[in-house]
Protein backbone atom coordinates (compact mmCIF):
# COMPACT_ATOMS: atom_id res chain seq x y z
CA UNK A 1 0.00 0.00 0.00
CA UNK A 2 1.26 3.37 -0.97
CA UNK A 3 0.48 6.43 1.15
CA UNK A 4 0.26 9.02 -1.54
CA UNK A 5 3.26 11.25 -2.02
CA UNK A 6 4.96 10.23 1.24
CA UNK A 7 6.76 7.17 0.03
CA UNK A 8 9.97 7.53 2.05
CA UNK A 9 12.75 9.95 2.97
CA UNK A 10 15.44 10.05 0.33
CA UNK A 11 17.83 12.65 1.87
CA UNK A 12 18.22 16.36 1.33
CA UNK A 13 17.61 17.85 -2.08
CA UNK A 14 20.36 19.62 -4.01
CA UNK A 15 18.96 23.06 -3.21
CA UNK A 16 18.98 22.31 0.53
CA UNK A 17 22.64 21.21 0.37
CA UNK A 18 23.68 24.42 -1.42
CA UNK A 19 21.74 26.59 1.03
CA UNK A 20 23.26 24.76 4.00
CA UNK A 21 26.76 25.35 2.58
CA UNK A 22 26.07 29.06 2.06
CA UNK A 23 24.66 29.50 5.56
CA UNK A 24 27.65 27.67 7.07
CA UNK A 25 30.13 29.81 5.12
CA UNK A 26 28.31 32.98 6.14
CA UNK A 27 28.30 31.91 9.82
CA UNK A 28 32.06 31.26 9.72
CA UNK A 29 32.64 34.64 8.06
CA UNK A 30 30.57 36.44 10.72
CA UNK A 31 32.51 34.72 13.52
CA UNK A 32 35.85 35.70 11.93
CA UNK A 33 34.78 39.33 11.57
CA UNK A 34 33.63 39.44 15.19
CA UNK A 35 36.94 37.97 16.36
CA UNK A 36 38.84 40.51 14.27
CA UNK A 37 36.86 43.37 15.78
CA UNK A 38 37.23 42.01 19.30
CA UNK A 39 40.93 41.06 19.36
CA UNK A 40 42.32 43.12 16.51
CA UNK A 41 41.44 46.63 17.69
CA UNK A 42 45.07 47.63 18.23
CA UNK A 43 45.96 46.59 14.67
CA UNK A 44 43.13 48.48 12.93
CA UNK A 45 44.00 51.98 11.72
CA UNK A 46 41.38 54.38 10.45
CA UNK A 47 42.78 56.69 7.78
CA UNK A 48 41.30 59.05 5.19
CA UNK A 49 41.58 56.22 2.66
CA UNK A 50 39.59 53.83 4.85
CA UNK A 51 40.28 51.14 7.41
CA UNK A 52 43.74 49.56 7.31
CA UNK A 53 44.80 46.35 9.05
CA UNK A 54 48.48 46.41 10.08
CA UNK A 55 49.57 43.08 11.56
CA UNK A 56 53.07 43.12 13.09
CA UNK A 57 54.04 39.66 11.83
CA UNK A 58 53.21 40.58 8.23
CA UNK A 59 55.18 43.83 8.07
CA UNK A 60 58.92 44.00 8.64
CA UNK A 61 60.19 47.23 10.12
CA UNK A 62 63.86 47.56 11.00
CA UNK A 63 64.59 48.26 14.64
CA UNK A 64 65.31 51.92 15.29
CA UNK A 65 68.90 52.72 16.22
CA UNK A 66 69.48 53.16 19.94
CA UNK A 67 69.29 56.66 21.35
CA UNK A 68 72.79 57.55 22.51
CA UNK A 69 71.96 61.10 23.54
CA UNK A 70 71.06 60.04 27.07
CA UNK A 71 73.78 57.62 28.05
CA UNK A 72 73.72 56.60 31.70
CA UNK A 73 77.11 55.87 33.24
CA UNK A 74 77.07 54.11 36.58
CA UNK A 75 80.17 54.50 38.71
CA UNK A 76 80.63 51.60 41.07
CA UNK A 77 82.52 51.89 44.35
CA UNK A 78 85.89 50.15 44.44
CA UNK A 79 85.91 46.50 45.44
CA UNK A 80 86.68 45.88 49.12
CA UNK A 81 90.25 44.89 49.86
CA UNK A 82 90.86 41.47 51.38
CA UNK A 83 91.41 41.53 55.14
CA UNK A 84 95.02 41.69 56.26
CA UNK A 85 96.18 38.80 58.43
CA UNK A 86 96.14 39.57 62.13
CA UNK A 87 99.25 39.68 64.24
CA UNK A 88 98.28 36.37 65.90
CA UNK A 89 98.18 34.55 62.58
CA UNK A 90 101.51 36.04 61.55
CA UNK A 91 103.16 35.06 64.87
CA UNK A 92 101.81 31.52 64.51
CA UNK A 93 99.63 31.70 67.58
CA UNK A 94 96.51 29.55 67.21
CA UNK A 95 93.23 31.30 66.68
CA UNK A 96 90.00 29.98 68.22
CA UNK A 97 88.39 29.52 64.81
CA UNK A 98 91.51 27.90 63.38
CA UNK A 99 91.68 25.34 66.22
CA UNK A 100 88.28 23.81 65.38
CA UNK A 101 88.41 20.73 63.17
CA UNK A 102 86.49 20.64 59.90
CA UNK A 103 83.84 18.21 61.13
CA UNK A 104 80.08 18.66 61.13
CA UNK A 105 78.47 19.74 64.37
CA UNK A 106 75.44 17.81 65.64
CA UNK A 107 72.18 19.20 67.02
CA UNK A 108 73.49 19.29 70.62
CA UNK A 109 76.61 21.20 69.63
CA UNK A 110 78.87 18.16 69.84
CA UNK A 111 81.39 17.46 67.13
CA UNK A 112 80.52 14.22 65.41
Secondary structure as the mmCIF struct_conf table of DSSP 4:
data_model
#
loop_
_struct_conf.conf_type_id
_struct_conf.id
_struct_conf.beg_label_comp_id
_struct_conf.beg_label_asym_id
_struct_conf.beg_label_seq_id
_struct_conf.end_label_comp_id
_struct_conf.end_label_asym_id
_struct_conf.end_label_seq_id
TURN_TY1_P TURN_TY1_P1 UNK A 4 UNK A 5
HELX_RH_AL_P HELX_RH_AL_P1 UNK A 14 UNK A 39
HELX_RH_3T_P HELX_RH_3T_P1 UNK A 41 UNK A 43
STRN STRN1 UNK A 44 UNK A 47
TURN_TY1_P TURN_TY1_P2 UNK A 48 UNK A 49
STRN STRN2 UNK A 50 UNK A 53
TURN_TY1_P TURN_TY1_P3 UNK A 56 UNK A 58
BEND BEND1 UNK A 59 UNK A 59
HELX_LH_PP_P HELX_LH_PP_P1 UNK A 62 UNK A 66
TURN_TY1_P TURN_TY1_P4 UNK A 69 UNK A 70
HELX_LH_PP_P HELX_LH_PP_P2 UNK A 75 UNK A 86
HELX_RH_AL_P HELX_RH_AL_P2 UNK A 87 UNK A 91
TURN_TY1_P TURN_TY1_P5 UNK A 92 UNK A 92
HELX_LH_PP_P HELX_LH_PP_P3 UNK A 93 UNK A 95
HELX_RH_AL_P HELX_RH_AL_P3 UNK A 96 UNK A 99
BEND BEND2 UNK A 100 UNK A 100
BEND BEND3 UNK A 102 UNK A 102
STRN STRN3 UNK A 105 UNK A 105
TURN_TY1_P TURN_TY1_P6 UNK A 107 UNK A 108
BEND BEND4 UNK A 109 UNK A 109
STRN STRN4 UNK A 111 UNK A 111
#
